[in-house]
């Protein structure tokens, strides 16, 4: 899965003209991979519905999660 994500990020990077920043990268990712974005939101929604009061492990919102992954990946580049 990590290799697949790396390939997707490389593909998104190739679509961006000029210097990429986090916001441009995020928007381009959403345009190129709407199904992945939909799956992240579905996973988050299912997790929130399955929570039991007082027994939860916080799951970051899909926006926060994806932005963090993008930020880390861009720093490696």
N, C-alpha and C positions, 0 to 999 in steps of 0.2 A: 504494500500500500504506500509506503514512503517513496519508493521508486516511482510509482504512478503519480504521486503528488509532485515530485521533483520534475517529471516530464511535463505535467500540466503547467507548473510555474514557469518552466523554460519556454513553453509555447506562448504563454501570456506575455512574457518578457519580449519575445520576438514580435508581438503585435503592437507593442508600445513604441512610439516614435519619441526620440529625445530621452531625457533623463527620467527614469521611473521614480515615482514617489508612492507612498503607501496608498493614498486615495485613488490615484490613477490605476494602480495595479489592482486594487480591490474592485473598482468599477469594471475594468477589463475582464477580470476573472468572472464576475457575475454575467457579463455578456457572452463569454466564451463557454462557460460551463454552468448553465442554468439548472441542469439536473443535479449537479453536485450541491449547489446552493439549496435547492429544494430538499434534498436528502438531509442536509445539516439541520434545516429548520424542522423537518419531520422528527428527526432524532431528538432534538431539544424539546419539542412539543410532547412526544411520548414520555420522555424522562420527567417532565414537569407533571404530567397527569398521573404518573406512577408513584410519586412521592408519598411517603407516610409521614405524618406530622412528627417532628422531632427526630426523625431518622433519615436525614438527607445528606448527601454529599453535593455541594454546590457544583452545578455545571454552568460554565459561562455561556452567555447568549451566543448565538451563531456568529453575529457580527464581530463580537469581541474575540472569539476563538479564531476566526479566519484572519482577522487583522493581525493578531499576534503571530500566527504562522507566517504570514506575509512579511511582517517586520523582521522576524528571525531569519527568514530566507534571504531577504534583501541585504541584511548585514553580512551574510556569508559571501555575497557576490562582490 
